[in-house]
């Protein structure tokens, strides 16, 4: 493909390595995003039991400040 576009063999090899590296970096970024998404989901779900341990705050009954 790169040779058909007019690149010499050495340049085509470097371009092919660059394309492969770009694909590898995109794949690694996507996997990192998925790992972070699952970590945040687990952390959020892990906080739900603490919601039931929190004390309810009732409004103060007394004279209101004007």
C-alpha positions, 0 to 999 in steps of 0.5 A: 500500500505504501509502496504503491503511493510512491514511497521508497522501501525504506520510507515505506517500512518506517511508515508501516512501523508508525502506523502499527505504533499508532494502532497499538497506542489507540488500543492501549488507550482504549484498554486503559479507559475500560480499566478506569471505567470499571475501577470507578464503577466498583468504587461507586458501588462500594460507596452505596453501603456507606449511604445507609450508615450516614446519620439523617439530619433533621431541621432545627426546631426553634425561632427563625432568624429574621 
